[in-house]
Amino acid sequence: MNYYYDVILNWNDDKIYDFYEWNDTDYLELIKKIPLYKVKHKTFLDIISNKVIVSLNFLEEIKFQTLLSSKKLVKKIEYACLITDNKNAYALEFNGEGHIISRSRLLVDDELNILEVAYNLKETDISYEIIEPIYASYNLRQINEAIHLITLELNNLYETKSHEKLKYLYYEYKGEELDDIELIYQTILAALKEPFNSELLKLYYIIKLSYHNV
């Protein structure tokens, strides 16, 4: 078995974030040792683009082979590995049934080092079954967070009948006054499904600042 050493990971159970989207509040883990597999390009694409289940034989092979450095202690992650097709590299964590429960991209230096290490490795055939595609958003993480916050605020103001606040947000968004609450609500909701723009970004900051000033 091949291993890679000293890699920083940012595990997520839904969307995989590129290194430039990592936040200061993310919980990063320093992995001291983790199995490394070079796979066919199709296998790599299947695994990162779909929910899959790997074979129990593969799980047994990687069981407790990943070491995590945490507060001067070294802990073992039960099922984890790195995969690469010599173009990209991802980290994967599995549950005991073989389902992927967490994924992570890597920092640029780590990824480049892994590609160099894996260049002369033989490809491994990992047995897996595709369950269903992963429908990923192509927005940046920060945009998704902004859309989520605006949607929550709109729904809350609409449900609590905070009409004056809704009118204020609409005025800041459109630069014009409107008294039709239903139209205000539906207009901004519809805008959130369109490409994110500077007007929506302005709304995001207004809403965010309003909670900081409470």
C-alpha positions in Angstrom: 0.0 0.0 0.0 1.2 3.5 -0.8 0.8 6.4 1.6 1.1 10.2 1.6 2.2 12.1 4.7 1.4 15.4 6.3 -1.6 16.8 4.3 -4.1 19.4 5.5 -7.8 18.5 4.8 -11.1 20.3 5.0 -13.7 17.6 5.2 -17.3 18.4 4.0 -20.2 16.1 3.6 -21.9 17.9 0.7 -20.1 20.3 -1.5 -16.3 20.0 -2.0 -14.7 23.4 -1.6 -11.6 24.5 -3.5 -8.8 25.7 -1.3 -9.5 29.4 -2.1 -13.0 29.0 -0.7 -11.8 27.6 2.7 -12.9 29.9 5.6 -11.0 30.8 8.7 -13.8 29.1 10.7 -13.5 25.8 8.9 -12.2 22.9 11.0 -9.0 21.8 9.2 -7.3 18.5 10.0 -3.6 17.7 9.8 -3.4 14.1 8.5 0.0 12.5 9.3 -0.5 9.5 7.1 -3.2 8.4 4.6 -3.4 5.6 1.9 -2.9 6.9 -1.6 -4.5 5.3 -4.7 -3.9 6.1 -8.3 -7.0 5.2 -10.3 -8.3 5.4 -13.9 -9.6 8.8 -15.0 -13.2 7.4 -15.4 -13.1 5.9 -11.9 -11.9 9.2 -10.5 -14.8 11.1 -12.3 -17.3 8.5 -11.2 -16.3 8.8 -7.5 -16.2 12.6 -7.3 -19.3 13.2 -9.3 -21.6 10.6 -7.7 -22.7 9.1 -4.5 -21.0 5.7 -4.5 -20.5 2.7 -2.4 -17.2 0.9 -2.4 -16.6 -2.8 -1.7 -16.1 -4.2 1.8 -12.8 -5.6 0.7 -11.5 -2.1 -0.1 -12.8 -0.9 3.3 -10.9 -3.6 5.0 -7.7 -2.7 3.1 -7.8 0.9 4.3 -9.2 0.3 7.8 -7.4 2.4 10.4 -4.6 3.2 8.0 -5.1 7.0 8.3 -3.5 8.8 11.2 -4.8 12.2 12.4 -2.7 14.6 14.4 -4.9 16.3 17.1 -3.7 18.3 20.1 -0.4 16.4 20.5 -2.3 13.1 20.1 -2.4 10.8 17.1 -5.8 9.3 16.3 -6.9 6.9 13.6 -9.6 7.5 11.1 -11.4 4.2 10.4 -11.9 4.5 6.6 -10.2 7.2 4.5 -7.9 7.5 1.5 -6.6 9.8 -1.2 -7.4 9.1 -4.8 -5.8 10.7 -7.9 -5.9 10.2 -11.6 -2.6 12.1 -12.0 -4.6 15.2 -12.9 -6.4 15.9 -9.6 -6.5 14.5 -6.1 -9.2 14.2 -3.5 -9.5 12.8 0.0 -12.4 10.5 0.8 -13.8 9.2 4.1 -16.2 6.3 4.2 -18.6 4.8 6.7 -18.6 1.1 7.6 -21.0 0.3 4.7 -18.7 1.8 2.1 -20.6 5.0 1.5 -18.6 8.2 1.1 -19.5 10.5 4.1 -16.9 13.2 3.6 -14.7 14.6 0.9 -11.9 17.2 0.7 -9.9 19.0 -1.9 -6.3 19.8 -1.1 -4.1 22.8 -0.9 -2.2 23.5 -4.1 1.2 22.4 -2.8 -0.2 19.1 -1.4 -2.0 18.3 -4.6 1.1 19.0 -6.8 3.2 16.8 -4.5 0.7 14.0 -4.7 0.6 14.1 -8.4 4.4 13.9 -8.5 4.4 11.0 -6.0 1.7 9.1 -7.9 3.3 9.5 -11.3 5.1 6.2 -11.2 2.4 4.3 -9.2 0.4 1.5 -10.8 -3.3 2.1 -11.1 -5.6 0.4 -8.6 -9.0 -1.0 -9.6 -11.4 0.1 -6.8 -14.7 -1.9 -6.9 -17.6 0.6 -6.5 -21.3 1.0 -7.3 -22.8 4.3 -8.4 -25.9 5.2 -6.3 -26.9 8.6 -7.7 -25.3 11.7 -9.2 -24.3 14.6 -7.0 -26.0 17.8 -8.1 -23.4 20.4 -7.3 -23.9 24.1 -7.3 -21.3 26.0 -9.4 -21.6 29.1 -7.4 -18.7 30.1 -5.1 -19.2 29.2 -1.5 -19.6 32.8 -0.5 -22.4 33.3 -3.0 -24.3 30.3 -1.8 -24.0 31.6 1.8 -25.3 35.0 0.7 -28.3 33.5 -1.1 -29.1 31.3 1.9 -29.0 34.3 4.3 -31.2 36.5 2.0 -33.7 33.7 1.6 -33.9 33.0 5.3 -34.4 36.7 6.0 -37.1 37.1 3.3 -39.0 34.1 4.5 -38.8 35.2 8.1 -40.0 38.8 7.4 -42.8 37.5 5.1 -44.1 34.9 7.6 -43.9 37.4 10.6 -45.6 40.1 8.5 -42.7 42.5 9.0 -43.9 44.6 6.0 -41.9 47.7 6.7 -38.7 45.8 6.7 -39.6 44.1 3.5 -40.4 47.4 1.9 -37.0 48.7 3.1 -35.1 45.8 1.6 -37.0 46.2 -1.7 -36.2 49.9 -1.8 -32.5 49.2 -1.2 -32.6 46.5 -3.9 -34.6 48.3 -6.6 -34.1 51.9 -5.7 -37.9 52.4 -5.8 -40.8 52.2 -3.3 -43.5 49.5 -3.5 -46.3 48.7 -1.2 -47.4 45.3 -2.7 -45.8 42.9 -0.1 -46.5 39.8 -2.2 -44.9 41.3 -5.2 -41.9 42.4 -3.1 -41.5 38.9 -1.7 -41.8 37.1 -5.1 -39.6 39.6 -6.9 -36.6 39.2 -4.6 -37.1 35.4 -4.4 -37.1 35.2 -8.2 -33.9 37.3 -8.4 -32.1 34.8 -6.2 -32.5 32.2 -8.9 -30.8 34.4 -11.4 -27.1 35.1 -11.6 -25.9 36.8 -8.5 -25.4 40.5 -8.9 -24.2 43.6 -7.0 -27.7 44.6 -5.9 -28.1 41.2 -4.2 -24.7 41.5 -2.7 -25.8 44.9 -1.3 -28.9 43.2 0.3 -26.7 40.6 1.8 -24.5 43.1 3.5 -27.5 45.1 4.8 -29.0 42.0 6.3 -25.8 40.9 7.8 -25.1 44.3 9.3 -28.6 44.5 10.8 -27.8 41.5 13.0 -24.5 42.8 14.0 -26.1 46.0 15.2 -28.7 44.2 17.3 
